[in-house]
Amino acid sequence: MTTVPDFAMFAQEFRPDRLVAYRSVGGVTLHLHLFLPTTPAGRSAVLWFHGGGWTGGTPTQFYPQCRALAGRGMLAASAEYRLAASHGITPFDGLADAKAAVRWLRQHAADLDFDPACLTVGGGSAGGHLAAATALLDLEEPDADTPVSCVPAALLLCNPVLDTTESGYGAAFIGPRCRELSPVHHVRPGAPPAVVFHGTADTTVPLANAQRFALAMRQAGNRCDLHAYPGHTHGFFNYGRNETYADVLTHSLAFLRSLSLVQGACAEEGS
């Protein structure tokens, strides 16, 4: 049996260069954990949302990916967002935070030296849901800074929650509005290109949900690459999972290169 990585350990092994506050809401200040490019900047950025069923988890989960992508010239960030366990909120609030994080980065792109049209958003599990939701869901808080787009240039999705109805994951937790939060039910033409990584033995978020999402994206005329990992379970992509972490990172880089989002000019998706 593969052991679960100790994400707290990553805080020391892959320390961010800077923490910046991007939102204060309900007495909580939320931060982006920034990793600055360590090679000549390619004028692109990536923002990650950690998993944890919208109830737990920490930004340290994506520290390794952030450091690796910063080494390819990207500005990388791993976001804090409000959680049910510690803040008593719902995934609707987490989505509001995720959209605010995307918008904050775009608003500060000049200071951070990247092209705001070249912002990729990614995540794992519930964080993958938030990433996809920034691109596909029109839900907004009354005070949201909607003139700034929260639609990313591309999506990196690791065993993401893409169906929040009874046929997917989270319906009992979210309640009667679960379909409103379900990315697969809101796929439309013009969505950002996406790559999805999923284990075939995932019993938390079934592979079938990713397959339906990929099909819906393609039928709407959008690009969606799906990489299935035979025999692997939920969280297989995390650092410490040996060859699967490296393979997901390799395919992520190839996907970003195909869109000129690594070490090159930016494609226009999500601008």
N, C-alpha and C positions, 0 to 999 in steps of 0.2 A: 504493500500500500504506500502511495506517495504521501509524504508528510506535507502539511499546509505550511507555506512559507511564513516566517516571522516578519511581518511587515514593519514592526517597530524597529527591527534591526536595520532596515534600509535607511532610517533617518540618520544613522551614523555613516553607513557605507556610501550613500548617495545623497549628500547634504545639498539642499538647494542654495542658490546664490543669494536669494532675496525673498522675503515675504512682503507682500503688499496687500493692504486692505482694499477690497473691491466693493464691499457692501456692508452697511449697518442696518439691521432690520430686527425689530422685536427685541431690542436690547442685546443682540448678538452681532459681533463684527466678524465678517468672513474674509478669508485671505486666499490669495493665489500664491502658491509655492513656485517661484520662478527659477528656471535653469537657463543661464545665458549661453549663447552659442560659443563654442570653444574652437571653432574653425571659421573661416571667412563666411559671414552670414549670407544665407540664400534668400533673405527678405521674406521668409515664411515663418509661421508659428503653429504650434499644436497645443491644444488644451485638453486635459484628461479629467474624467470624473470617475472616482473610485466606486467599487461595488459595496454591497452590504445590505441588500434588500430594502433600501431607503431608511434603514433603522440604525445601521452602524457603519464601521469601516473608517479609514483615514486616507488622506492624500498620499501617504507614504507608499501605498500599493503601486503607484505608477512612477515612483522616483527612478527606478532603473530605466524604464522606457524614456523618461524625460532626459536623463543624463545621456543615454545613447543617442537620442535625436538631437540634443544640443551639440553632440560631437559631430553631427552631420550638418551643422550650420543653422539649425532651427532654434528659435526661441521656444522653450517648452515650459508648460505650466501644469501643475496639478492642483485642482480646486477643492477648497472646503465648501460644503453646502449644509444646510440645516437637515437634521436627522430626526426621525420619529422618537428614537430612544432617548436622545439627549435634549431635544427641543420641543417635543410634543407636537410635532407638525405632521402634515401629510405629504405625499409625493407631489401634490400640486405646488406646495411651497418650495420643494426641492427643485422643481422645474423653473419656478420664478428665479431662484438663485442661479441656476445654470444659464438661463438667458441673460441675466444681469452680468455674469462672468464673461460671456462672449462679448457683450456690448462694451464692458469696461476695457477689455483688451483692445477692441477696435478703436475705442476713443483715445487710447494711449499708445496707439501703434507708432506714431512719430517718435515719441520719447523712447520707446522700446526698439525702434529701428526695424520694423517689419511692415510689409504691405498689408493693410487691413483686409484686402480681398483674398489674401493667401493664408487664412486661418482655418486649419483643420481641427475638428473636434472628435474626441474619442472617449471610450470608457468601457468598463467591464461590468457585466450583469446589470444591476440597477443603474450603475453609472453609464452603461451602454444605452440603457433606456433614455436617460437624460440627454445623452449626446444625440441620439436619433430624434428625440422630441424637440430639441432646439431647431432642427431642420424641418420638421413636419407638422408640428402642432401650433395652432394659432392662438392658444390660450395665453392671455396676458393679464397682468395686474393693472389696476387703474392708473398707477403712476409709472408704468413701464416706459422706458425711453425708446419708444417704438420707431422714431425716425432713424435710429441706428439698427441696422439689420443684425439679427441673431442667427441667421442662416449661414452655416459654415461653408467653406469651399469644398470640403470632403469629410467623410465619416470613417473612423476606424473603430469597429465594433467587435468586442471580445465577449463571447457567449452572452449577448445582450438580451434583455427583456424587451421583446418587440410586440408582444401581445399581452395586454393587461386584462383581458376578459377571462371568462371561465375556461376558455380553451387554451389559455397561456399561463401566466404567473402573476399573482398579486391581486386578483379580483376580490378575494375575501378581505384583504387588507385595505384596499382602496374604497370598496363599497360600490353603490349604485352608479357612480359616475365613471366606472372603470374604463368604459369604451372611449371616453373623452381623452384618456391618457394613453391610448393604444396606438403606437406608431403604424402598425401594419394596417390599421383601419383608416389611416389618413395619408396613405401614399398617393402622390399626385405627380403629374408630369412636371419636369423642371426641378426635381429634387436633387440635392448634391450627390455625386457619385459616392458609393459606399463599398467597403470591404468588410465582410463578416467572417469571424473565426469561431468555430463551434466544435465541441467534442461530440462524437456520435453516441457516447454512453452518458451524456449529461442527463441526470434525472431531476435536476432542479429547474432548468429551462430546456425543454426538449428541442432537439435539432429540428423537428418539424416546423417549429415556429420560425426559425431562421430561413428554412426552405420556402415557406409561404411568403415571407417578407421579400426574399430575393426574387421570387416569381412575380410578386406584385410590382416590385420596382421595375423589373424588365418589361412587364406588360404595359407599364406607364411610360416606357421609353427612356428609363433611367439606367445608369450603369450600377450593377451590384454584383461584386465578386464574392463567392462563397467558398471558403476553405473548410472542409470537414476533416476532423482528426479522428481516425478510427480508434475506438476503444478508450478515448479520453473522456474524463468527467469534467464537472464544473470547476472553473478556475485553472484549467490546464495551461493557460497562457502566462501565468504569473512567473516572475523571476524566481529561480530556485527549482523550476520544473525542467531544468536541463535543456534537452534538445527542443522541446516544444516552445519555450520562451524564445529561443534563438530563431526558430523557424517562423514564428509569428512576426518577430521583428524584421526578419529578412523579407517576408511577403509584404509587410507594411511599407517598408522602404521602396520596394519595387512598385507598389501601388502609387505611392506619393511621387515617385520619379515619373511614372506614366502620365501624371497630371502636372508635371513641372513644378511640384511643390517641395522638392528637395534640390538644393544647389542649382536653381535655375529660375527662369521667369515664371510668373504665376499664371495658371489657367484662370479663367474668369468665373468659374462656378461659385455661387454663393456671394458674389459681390453685390 
